[in-house]
Amino acid sequence: MYRQLLGLRQLSRRSVTSSANRQMENSVKEKQKLFQEENGLPVHLKGGTGDALLYRATMALTVFGASYVVFELFSAAMPKKPH
C-alpha cells in the first residue's frame, strides 16, 4: 500500500505535458479574416452554427425566465382568496 502511495506521489509530481510535441498551426489570421469580413452578420453570430445555437438557447432561456418572473410577481400581487 505504501508503494502505491509513493507511486501516486511521483505521478502527481510529473508535468502534465505529453511526450509528443505537437505543432499547432496559428489560426489567428484566419479567425481575424472571418470576423472582420463584411457579410451583414453581427459579430456574435460570425462563429458559425455553434454560435447561432448558443444565441438562440440564451434568448429562449431569457424569454422563459422573464415571463416566469412576471407570472410569479402577478401571482404574488394577487393572492388566491380562500372560500
C-alpha positions in Angstrom: 0.0 0.0 0.0 2.9 2.3 0.8 4.4 1.7 -2.6 1.2 2.7 -4.3 1.1 5.9 -2.4 4.7 6.6 -3.3 3.9 5.9 -7.0 0.9 8.2 -6.8 3.1 10.9 -5.3 5.6 10.5 -8.1 2.9 10.6 -10.7 1.4 13.8 -9.2 4.8 15.5 -9.4 5.2 14.8 -13.1 4.3 17.6 -15.5 1.1 17.4 -17.4 2.6 17.7 -20.8 2.7 14.7 -23.2 5.9 13.3 -24.6 5.0 14.0 -28.2 5.4 17.6 -29.2 2.6 18.6 -31.5 2.9 21.7 -33.6 -0.3 23.7 -33.6 -0.8 25.9 -36.5 -1.5 29.6 -35.9 -5.1 30.3 -37.0 -5.4 33.8 -35.6 -5.1 35.4 -39.1 -7.9 33.2 -40.4 -10.2 34.0 -37.5 -9.4 37.7 -37.9 -10.4 37.5 -41.6 -13.6 35.6 -40.7 -14.7 38.1 -38.0 -13.7 41.2 -40.0 -15.4 40.4 -43.3 -18.5 42.4 -44.1 -21.3 39.9 -44.5 -24.1 41.6 -42.6 -23.9 39.3 -39.6 -23.4 40.6 -36.1 -20.1 39.7 -34.6 -21.6 37.3 -32.0 -23.0 35.1 -34.9 -20.0 35.0 -37.2 -18.5 32.0 -35.5 -20.9 29.6 -37.2 -23.7 27.2 -36.3 -22.5 26.8 -32.7 -22.7 30.5 -32.1 -26.2 30.6 -33.6 -27.4 27.7 -31.4 -25.9 29.3 -28.3 -27.6 32.6 -29.1 -31.0 31.0 -29.6 -30.7 29.0 -26.5 -29.8 32.0 -24.5 -32.7 34.0 -25.9 -35.1 31.2 -25.2 -34.0 31.0 -21.6 -34.1 34.7 -21.2 -37.7 34.9 -22.5 -38.8 32.0 -20.4 -37.1 33.4 -17.3 -38.6 36.9 -17.8 -42.1 35.5 -18.4 -41.8 33.3 -15.3 -40.8 36.3 -13.2 -43.8 38.3 -14.4 -46.1 35.3 -13.7 -44.7 35.0 -10.2 -44.9 38.7 -9.5 -48.5 38.7 -10.7 -49.4 35.7 -8.5 -47.7 37.3 -5.5 -49.6 40.5 -6.1 -53.0 38.8 -6.5 -53.2 36.0 -3.9 -56.0 33.5 -4.1 -59.0 34.2 -1.9 -60.0 31.4 0.4 -63.6 30.2 0.1 
